[in-house]
Amino acid sequence: MATDRRSPVDDTEAFATTVGLYVLGEISLGKAAERVGVTRWEMEELLQEAGVEIRLGPQSREDLDDEVDAALDIE
């Protein structure tokens, strides 16, 4: 049964670029979410729907810093 849910992503090209950067390991999940204007959890779901393997946990110190910055930015 398919759900009728609209994607929170407005710019397909920006989303595709962001997914590419995430897949290449250039940006973290938190940074990817920030780039397309969704929450980290929405981004994880969008990536899973696109068939992208989710990397859990930061892969570098820079990734850790990005994750902390994204977490502190939540209001």
C-alpha positions as CSV (number, residue, x, y, z in Angstrom):
1,M,0.0,0.0,0.0
2,A,1.6,3.3,-1.1
3,T,1.4,6.4,1.0
4,D,0.5,9.7,-0.4
5,R,3.2,11.8,1.2
6,R,4.8,14.8,-0.3
7,S,8.6,15.2,0.0
8,P,9.8,18.0,2.2
9,V,12.5,18.7,-0.4
10,D,11.7,21.4,-2.9
11,D,14.9,21.5,-5.0
12,T,15.6,18.1,-6.7
13,E,19.0,19.2,-8.0
14,A,20.2,20.4,-4.6
15,F,18.9,17.2,-3.0
16,A,20.7,15.0,-5.6
17,T,23.9,17.0,-5.0
18,T,23.6,16.6,-1.3
19,V,22.9,12.8,-1.6
20,G,26.0,12.5,-3.8
21,L,28.1,14.3,-1.2
22,Y,26.8,12.1,1.5
23,V,27.4,8.9,-0.4
24,L,31.0,10.0,-1.1
25,G,31.5,10.7,2.6
26,E,32.1,14.4,2.0
27,I,29.3,15.5,4.4
28,S,27.6,14.0,7.4
29,L,23.9,13.1,7.8
30,G,23.4,16.2,9.9
31,K,25.1,18.4,7.3
32,A,23.1,16.8,4.5
33,A,19.9,17.5,6.4
34,E,20.9,21.1,7.0
35,R,21.7,21.6,3.3
36,V,18.2,20.5,2.2
37,G,16.3,22.1,5.1
38,V,15.0,19.0,6.8
39,T,15.6,17.3,10.2
40,R,18.2,14.7,10.6
41,W,15.5,12.1,11.0
42,E,13.7,13.2,7.8
43,M,17.0,13.1,5.9
44,E,17.7,9.6,7.1
45,E,14.3,8.5,5.9
46,L,14.7,10.2,2.6
47,L,18.1,8.5,2.0
48,Q,16.7,5.1,3.0
49,E,13.8,5.6,0.5
50,A,16.4,6.5,-2.2
51,G,18.2,3.2,-1.4
52,V,21.3,4.9,0.2
53,E,23.1,3.1,3.0
54,I,23.1,5.2,6.2
55,R,26.4,5.7,7.9
56,L,25.8,5.7,11.6
57,G,28.0,7.8,13.8
58,P,30.6,10.4,12.7
59,Q,33.3,9.2,10.4
60,S,35.8,11.9,11.4
61,R,36.4,14.7,13.9
62,E,34.9,17.1,11.4
63,D,31.8,15.0,11.1
64,L,31.5,14.9,14.9
65,D,31.8,18.7,15.0
66,D,29.1,19.0,12.3
67,E,26.8,16.6,14.2
68,V,27.3,18.6,17.4
69,D,26.6,21.9,15.6
70,A,23.4,20.5,14.0
71,A,22.3,19.2,17.4
72,L,22.9,22.5,19.1
73,D,21.0,24.3,16.4
74,I,17.7,22.5,17.2
75,E,15.2,24.8,18.9
